[in-house]
Amino acid sequence: MKEIKYPNKLNWPELLKRPEFERNQFTKVVSSILTEVKENGDEALIQFTEKFDGVKLDALLVSQQEVEIANSQVSEELSAAIKLAKANIEKFHEAQNITEPVIQTTKGVSCWRRSVGIEKVGLYIPGGSAPLFSTILSGTGSCPQSASAGRHSWTMVRYPASCVCSWPNPPRCRFSSPVP
C-alpha cells in the first residue's frame, strides 16, 4: 500500500480517483476463470485459491475432525450466545411460514403470495479479522423452510485464512474451505 501524507489539495482529485480497468479485459479474465472451473472443478478452485489468496489447500471441504476441533475452541459463553441467536432467527423465520390469503381481484382471477424454500444455497461469509457468526446465522435463517421441504444443500465460502467459522451443532452443510 502506498502511503501519502499531507498531499497538496491540488492533487486530491487525482489521488481520489477510483482505479479503472478495461471492461473487455476484465470480462476476458473472469470468463477464463469460469471456464477453467467448469472444466477442472475443485482442482481449479484449489489452484486459484493458491494463486489469488496465497493459500495451499489440500481439500475444499471441512472435515468432521476440523469442525470438532474448531467447536472445542468456542467458549461456553459464546456457544450459549450463538445458540440463543440461532433460536431467535429460526423463530422469526418459522413465523413467516403462514398460509397466504387468496384474493380474487376479478371474477376468475385469483392472486396470492407463495414462499418456496431454496433448494441450493450459496453463502459468502466475510471474515477479515473477526468471525461473523451473525452472517452465518442470518444467511442460513431461511433453512428451516428449506429443510422442511427436503431442500438443504448449502455451500459456505470464505477467505481461506481469515477466521474460524464454527458454531455449535452445525447444520447439514458443505463447507468450501477448511477451518484453520
trRosetta pair geometry for C-beta under 8 A, 3 or more apart (Angstrom, degrees):
i j d omega theta_ij theta_ji phi_ij phi_ji
4 7 5.2 16 152 -55 119 113
4 15 6.4 -121 76 -136 165 136
7 11 4.8 -104 170 78 115 123
7 12 6.5 145 103 -72 121 64
7 15 5.8 70 121 -39 175 160
8 11 4.9 85 66 4 84 105
8 12 7.9 -122 101 -28 49 76
9 12 5.5 -21 -160 -14 47 120
11 14 5.5 -63 -166 47 63 110
11 15 5.5 60 140 -24 88 112
12 15 5.6 -64 -140 42 30 110
12 16 5.9 18 167 -13 69 115
13 16 6.1 -67 -142 42 24 104
13 17 7.1 46 155 -48 60 90
14 17 6.0 -32 -160 -6 34 116
17 20 7.7 -41 158 -25 110 97
21 25 6.4 -117 169 71 94 113
21 26 5.2 89 123 -56 127 115
22 25 4.0 68 81 8 105 113
22 26 6.8 178 87 -13 53 84
23 26 5.5 -55 -147 37 33 113
23 27 6.2 34 156 -19 68 106
24 27 5.7 -52 -145 37 31 112
24 28 6.3 35 153 -23 63 106
25 28 5.6 -53 -150 34 31 114
25 29 6.5 30 153 -18 65 104
26 29 5.9 -56 -151 35 30 108
26 30 6.3 23 156 -12 66 109
27 30 5.9 -57 -143 42 29 107
27 31 5.9 31 158 -21 65 111
28 31 5.9 -56 -144 38 25 112
28 32 6.4 25 157 -19 61 107
29 32 6.0 -58 -152 34 28 109
29 33 6.6 27 152 -18 64 105
30 33 5.7 -55 -151 35 34 111
30 34 6.3 32 153 -17 68 106
31 34 5.7 -54 -145 38 32 110
31 35 6.2 34 155 -20 65 106
32 35 5.7 -51 -145 36 31 113
32 36 6.3 35 154 -22 63 106
33 36 5.7 -55 -149 35 30 113
33 37 6.4 27 154 -16 65 106
33 48 6.6 79 -147 -109 106 143
34 37 5.8 -56 -147 38 31 109
34 38 6.3 32 154 -20 66 106
35 38 5.7 -54 -147 36 31 111
35 39 6.2 20 158 -11 65 112
36 39 6.0 -63 -145 43 26 105
36 40 5.8 -27 173 27 66 114
36 44 4.6 159 139 -143 91 137
36 48 7.6 131 101 -55 133 118
37 40 6.8 -76 -123 59 20 76
37 41 6.8 69 -176 -100 57 17
37 44 4.6 -156 -96 98 50 139
37 45 6.3 64 -124 -60 101 79
37 48 7.5 -30 -74 -10 101 144
38 41 7.9 10 -171 -63 13 55
39 44 7.2 95 68 -49 74 143
40 43 4.9 -84 162 71 102 103
40 44 3.9 115 83 -42 109 106
40 47 7.9 1 115 17 141 130
41 44 6.3 131 63 19 24 99
41 45 7.2 -50 146 -3 44 102
42 45 5.3 -54 -149 36 40 115
42 46 6.3 42 153 -21 71 101
42 60 5.4 -123 -146 -6 109 135
43 46 5.7 -51 -150 34 32 112
43 47 6.5 31 151 -17 64 106
44 47 5.6 -56 -147 39 33 111
44 48 6.2 29 156 -16 68 107
45 48 5.9 -55 -142 40 29 107
45 49 6.2 35 155 -24 64 105
45 60 6.0 30 102 -88 135 135
45 176 7.9 -80 167 -179 150 110
46 49 5.7 -52 -148 32 29 114
46 50 6.7 26 153 -15 61 104
46 56 8.0 42 179 -159 92 53
46 57 5.2 -126 -132 68 87 102
46 60 6.8 -112 -68 -57 88 94
47 50 5.9 -57 -153 37 32 109
47 51 6.2 29 152 -18 67 110
48 51 5.4 -54 -139 41 36 112
48 52 5.7 7 171 4 72 113
49 52 6.8 -63 -128 51 20 89
49 53 5.1 -31 -170 35 61 122
49 55 5.6 -57 153 72 98 93
49 56 7.9 138 104 -107 100 22
49 57 5.5 13 92 0 149 120
49 160 5.8 80 -167 -38 120 145
49 177 7.5 159 -128 -109 147 118
50 53 7.2 -49 -87 58 11 79
50 54 7.0 38 -165 -128 45 15
50 55 6.4 -115 -97 74 51 40
50 56 5.1 41 -104 -92 112 62
50 57 7.3 -132 -54 12 87 75
53 159 6.6 172 -130 -160 131 81
53 160 5.4 104 136 25 154 115
53 161 7.3 156 164 8 115 100
55 160 4.2 -161 82 92 163 141
55 161 5.5 -175 -90 -32 137 111
57 60 6.5 67 140 -78 145 53
57 160 6.4 -114 -66 -138 115 143
57 177 6.7 -98 -107 -139 143 83
57 178 6.6 158 -141 9 102 107
58 178 7.7 19 47 -20 86 147
59 63 7.6 71 75 -47 144 93
59 178 6.6 81 73 -52 84 117
60 176 5.1 -24 172 -163 101 63
60 177 6.4 -49 -155 -84 60 48
60 178 7.9 -157 -168 -34 16 77
61 174 6.1 -62 -119 -163 101 89
61 175 6.1 110 -152 66 52 73
61 176 7.1 -28 -87 -109 49 34
61 178 7.6 43 101 -75 28 77
62 66 4.9 -120 -171 83 85 130
62 67 5.8 98 137 -56 117 89
62 175 3.8 8 7 65 114 138
62 177 7.3 31 -57 97 93 30
62 178 5.0 138 -102 -123 70 53
62 179 5.4 58 -134 -10 126 86
63 66 4.7 101 56 3 79 100
63 67 7.2 -140 98 -3 45 85
63 178 7.2 9 4 -124 78 107
64 67 5.6 -53 -151 35 36 114
64 68 6.3 36 151 -20 67 105
65 68 5.7 -54 -148 37 32 112
65 69 6.4 34 153 -20 65 105
66 69 5.7 -51 -145 35 32 112
66 70 6.3 31 155 -17 64 106
66 178 5.6 -94 -151 -162 169 94
66 179 4.7 155 160 46 109 101
67 70 5.8 -57 -149 39 29 110
67 71 6.2 31 153 -20 65 108
67 166 6.4 158 -148 -129 61 110
67 170 6.2 -92 -158 13 132 142
67 175 7.9 166 -76 -7 106 144
67 179 6.7 127 -83 3 45 141
68 71 5.6 -53 -144 37 30 113
68 72 6.5 34 155 -24 63 104
69 72 5.8 -54 -153 30 30 113
69 73 7.0 26 150 -18 61 106
69 179 7.3 175 75 95 100 127
70 73 5.8 -62 -160 32 36 111
70 74 7.3 41 146 -30 65 99
70 164 5.3 176 -142 -170 109 113
70 165 7.9 -9 -176 70 153 35
70 166 3.4 170 134 -56 125 160
70 179 4.4 -54 -60 160 138 159
71 74 5.7 -48 -158 16 42 115
71 166 5.5 -133 -65 162 58 128
71 167 7.8 3 -105 107 86 11
71 168 6.3 102 -143 -100 109 55
73 164 6.8 -48 84 164 137 168
73 166 7.5 84 56 62 100 144
74 78 5.3 -120 -173 86 87 119
74 79 5.1 107 129 -65 115 92
74 82 7.6 -34 -174 5 141 145
74 166 6.4 -137 -46 100 123 107
74 167 7.3 106 -96 -122 163 37
74 168 6.8 -137 89 -53 151 84
75 78 4.6 90 58 11 87 101
75 79 6.7 -147 95 -8 44 88
76 79 5.5 -55 -145 38 31 116
76 80 6.3 33 156 -21 65 104
77 80 5.9 -53 -151 33 28 110
77 81 6.6 26 152 -17 62 107
78 81 5.6 -55 -148 37 35 112
78 82 6.2 34 154 -19 68 106
79 82 5.8 -56 -148 36 29 110
79 83 6.3 29 154 -19 64 107
79 167 7.9 143 -125 -162 65 63
79 168 4.8 75 -151 -40 99 132
80 83 5.7 -54 -146 37 31 112
80 84 6.4 32 154 -20 64 105
81 84 5.8 -54 -149 35 30 112
81 85 6.4 30 153 -17 64 106
82 85 5.7 -54 -147 38 31 111
82 86 6.2 35 152 -22 65 107
82 133 5.5 -91 -114 -178 105 151
82 137 7.2 -164 -160 -65 78 134
82 167 5.0 -156 172 -148 148 108
82 168 6.1 141 87 19 126 96
83 86 5.6 -53 -146 36 30 114
83 87 6.4 31 154 -20 64 105
83 168 6.0 -24 -65 62 99 132
83 169 7.8 64 -102 31 98 118
84 87 5.8 -54 -149 35 30 110
84 88 6.4 30 153 -18 64 106
85 88 5.7 -56 -149 37 31 111
85 89 6.3 28 155 -17 66 107
85 133 7.1 100 75 125 153 115
85 134 7.0 -94 -180 -101 148 71
85 137 5.4 31 126 160 111 173
86 89 5.9 -57 -147 38 28 108
86 90 6.2 26 156 -17 65 109
86 137 5.4 -119 -90 -134 68 118
86 167 7.6 140 -60 157 131 140
87 90 5.8 -56 -145 39 29 110
87 91 6.2 33 155 -23 64 106
88 91 5.7 -53 -147 33 29 113
88 92 6.5 30 154 -19 63 105
89 92 5.7 -54 -152 34 32 113
89 93 6.4 21 155 -10 66 108
89 137 5.3 159 0 157 161 101
89 138 6.2 -135 -127 -94 139 52
89 141 4.5 -105 167 -110 112 109
90 93 5.9 -60 -145 43 31 104
90 94 5.9 32 158 -21 68 109
90 141 7.0 -149 -77 -144 45 72
90 144 5.5 108 -147 -46 90 136
91 94 5.9 -54 -141 37 26 110
91 95 6.6 32 155 -25 60 105
92 95 6.0 -58 -159 28 28 113
92 96 7.4 29 145 -23 59 101
92 141 7.1 -20 75 -168 107 129
93 96 5.6 -48 -161 22 43 116
93 97 7.8 51 144 -26 62 91
93 141 4.8 169 -50 162 139 91
93 142 6.0 -158 -147 -97 140 41
93 144 5.6 141 103 36 120 119
93 145 6.7 -113 159 -21 110 101
94 97 5.7 -39 -167 12 48 115
94 144 5.5 -49 -75 114 86 158
95 98 7.6 5 163 -44 51 103
96 115 6.6 95 143 -61 104 173
96 145 7.6 -53 85 -59 106 131
97 115 7.3 -118 -105 73 54 137
97 144 7.9 -96 -38 113 131 111
97 145 6.2 178 -80 -97 108 98
97 148 8.0 19 -110 54 152 156
100 112 4.9 132 109 -175 118 100
100 113 4.6 -152 -137 60 163 80
100 114 6.6 -123 26 -77 139 49
100 115 8.0 136 -34 -6 123 85
101 112 6.8 -154 97 -119 39 100
102 110 5.1 3 178 -175 107 119
102 111 7.4 150 -160 71 60 34
102 112 4.6 -47 -104 -63 64 126
103 110 6.9 148 76 -156 37 65
103 111 5.2 -28 66 63 92 87
103 112 6.7 149 15 -75 73 67
104 107 7.3 34 168 -101 118 30
104 109 6.7 118 -160 77 64 55
104 110 5.2 -38 -95 -96 66 74
104 111 7.9 152 -100 16 19 72
105 109 5.1 -52 59 103 92 110
105 110 7.5 156 7 -114 78 22
105 111 5.4 36 -24 -1 118 119
106 109 4.3 32 56 34 87 122
115 145 6.7 -69 135 -153 116 155
116 149 7.7 89 -167 -109 63 171
117 142 7.0 158 -133 155 71 98
117 145 4.3 -171 -86 126 98 89
117 146 3.6 157 -172 -93 119 54
117 147 7.8 -150 -147 8 151 35
117 148 7.3 177 -57 57 149 76
117 149 4.1 -177 29 30 140 140
117 151 4.9 156 118 57 121 127
118 121 5.3 92 103 -73 125 90
118 142 6.5 51 16 118 108 135
118 146 5.7 -41 54 -92 60 125
118 151 6.8 -168 96 132 34 135
119 146 7.2 171 -94 -147 23 108
119 151 4.3 -97 -117 -149 54 127
119 153 6.6 14 151 33 66 108
120 151 7.7 -96 -43 -176 44 102
120 153 4.5 -28 -111 84 75 114
120 154 7.7 169 -162 -85 53 30
120 155 7.6 15 -179 -1 94 100
121 139 7.9 146 162 156 127 90
121 140 7.3 128 115 -112 154 68
121 142 7.5 162 -96 72 145 111
121 143 7.3 -93 9 -82 158 92
121 146 7.0 -78 -29 -76 124 173
121 153 7.0 158 22 90 67 58
121 154 4.8 -18 69 -111 101 75
121 155 7.3 -178 93 27 55 62
122 154 7.7 158 -86 -162 30 55
122 155 4.9 -12 -113 65 74 101
122 156 8.0 165 -160 -85 48 30
122 157 7.2 5 -173 2 91 108
123 135 7.7 148 174 150 118 92
123 136 7.3 109 134 -120 150 55
123 139 4.4 95 -130 156 135 143
123 140 6.9 -58 -46 -59 158 80
123 154 6.8 -3 4 -169 109 102
123 155 7.2 174 27 88 67 52
123 156 4.9 -18 69 -111 102 73
123 157 7.2 172 88 26 52 66
124 156 8.0 146 -100 -161 17 58
124 157 5.5 -30 -110 72 64 93
124 158 7.1 130 -169 -87 58 53
125 132 6.4 -177 -174 65 86 104
125 135 5.3 140 -136 108 75 127
125 136 5.7 17 -114 -72 129 85
125 139 7.4 -126 -85 19 83 158
125 156 5.5 22 -17 -174 121 105
125 157 7.0 173 20 81 80 38
125 158 4.3 -41 71 -79 94 109
125 165 5.6 79 122 -122 153 153
126 132 6.1 31 77 14 74 150
126 135 6.5 -179 38 -91 77 172
126 158 7.3 168 -98 -133 11 89
126 159 7.7 35 -143 -6 49 105
126 162 7.9 -80 177 131 47 162
127 130 7.0 -168 -176 71 60 40
127 131 6.4 -13 -138 -105 94 44
127 132 6.3 -141 -104 4 49 97
127 158 5.3 64 -25 -172 121 122
127 159 5.7 -128 39 41 112 101
127 162 3.4 127 86 118 127 125
127 163 3.7 -156 -167 12 125 116
127 165 6.8 -98 -91 -59 123 109
128 162 6.0 34 -3 -167 9 120
128 163 7.3 23 65 -37 41 120
129 162 7.4 -100 -70 -171 29 81
129 163 7.2 117 -179 -75 15 105
130 163 6.4 8 118 -103 14 144
131 163 4.3 175 -78 160 69 132
131 164 5.8 -46 -75 70 132 63
131 165 5.8 170 -140 -93 103 57
131 166 7.9 -52 -144 28 151 60
132 135 4.1 38 123 5 116 115
132 136 7.0 143 103 -12 71 83
132 163 7.6 103 0 71 69 162
132 165 8.0 -16 48 -111 63 101
133 136 5.6 -57 -155 38 42 110
133 137 5.9 34 153 -15 75 110
133 165 8.0 164 -88 -145 59 70
133 167 5.9 113 -135 -83 109 123
134 137 5.8 -57 -139 44 30 106
134 138 5.7 22 165 -11 68 113
135 138 6.2 -56 -134 45 22 102
135 139 5.7 23 164 -20 60 118
136 139 5.9 -61 -141 40 20 110
136 140 6.2 -2 166 -1 60 114
136 156 7.0 19 -122 -129 95 145
136 165 6.4 147 -65 -170 139 107
136 167 6.6 -180 101 -13 146 138
137 140 6.4 -70 -144 46 22 95
137 141 6.7 53 150 -62 60 87
137 167 7.5 134 -65 -103 95 173
138 141 5.4 -20 -156 -23 36 122
140 143 4.8 -8 176 -14 81 128
140 154 6.6 8 -113 -118 107 154
140 171 6.5 176 173 27 146 145
140 173 7.7 -68 -114 -73 137 147
141 144 7.8 -30 174 6 47 95
142 145 5.7 -46 -179 38 70 112
142 146 6.1 67 127 -19 83 108
143 146 5.0 -58 -138 45 47 112
143 147 5.4 48 161 -25 79 103
143 152 6.4 70 -158 -126 99 89
143 154 7.1 -26 -98 -60 128 130
143 171 6.3 46 139 178 160 171
144 147 5.9 -52 -138 37 27 109
144 148 6.2 24 162 -17 62 108
145 148 6.1 -59 -147 37 26 107
145 149 6.4 14 156 -9 62 112
146 149 5.9 -68 -151 44 29 104
146 151 4.3 -88 -169 89 83 92
146 152 5.4 135 124 -83 103 62
147 150 7.7 50 -177 -69 32 15
147 151 7.2 -105 -73 66 23 51
147 152 4.6 48 -97 -79 71 125
147 171 7.7 -107 -75 -161 137 127
152 171 7.4 -120 -172 159 119 117
152 172 5.7 61 133 77 127 113
152 173 7.8 -100 159 -80 88 69
153 174 7.4 1 -165 6 73 111
154 171 7.2 61 19 96 146 116
154 172 7.8 133 24 103 105 60
154 173 3.9 -35 69 -130 115 106
154 174 6.6 176 85 32 61 68
155 173 7.5 177 -80 -178 24 92
155 174 5.3 -21 -102 78 69 102
155 175 7.9 130 -155 -125 54 16
155 176 5.5 47 -175 -43 95 119
156 165 7.2 -148 139 127 138 146
156 173 6.3 43 -9 151 106 135
156 174 7.7 176 19 90 71 53
156 175 5.5 -31 61 -121 100 65
156 176 6.4 -166 80 11 47 89
157 176 4.5 -26 -92 61 79 131
157 177 6.5 77 -145 -8 63 103
158 162 6.1 -117 156 46 106 119
158 163 7.2 -79 161 49 145 87
158 165 5.7 140 -6 -20 162 149
158 176 8.0 147 16 66 61 89
158 177 6.0 -119 58 45 74 125
159 162 4.0 71 76 -25 111 124
159 177 7.9 -88 118 58 16 167
160 177 4.6 -130 -109 -169 76 145
160 178 7.7 35 -154 46 90 68
161 180 6.1 71 -133 -70 65 136
164 179 5.7 53 -141 -161 75 103
164 180 6.5 -101 -82 47 78 87
165 175 7.8 162 87 -135 115 126
165 179 6.7 -138 49 -104 65 94
166 170 7.3 -77 -155 -62 64 123
166 179 5.9 38 -57 -117 111 148
167 170 6.1 116 67 -84 78 79
170 173 6.6 -96 158 33 105 106
175 178 7.4 104 112 -96 124 31
175 179 7.5 -8 147 -38 163 84
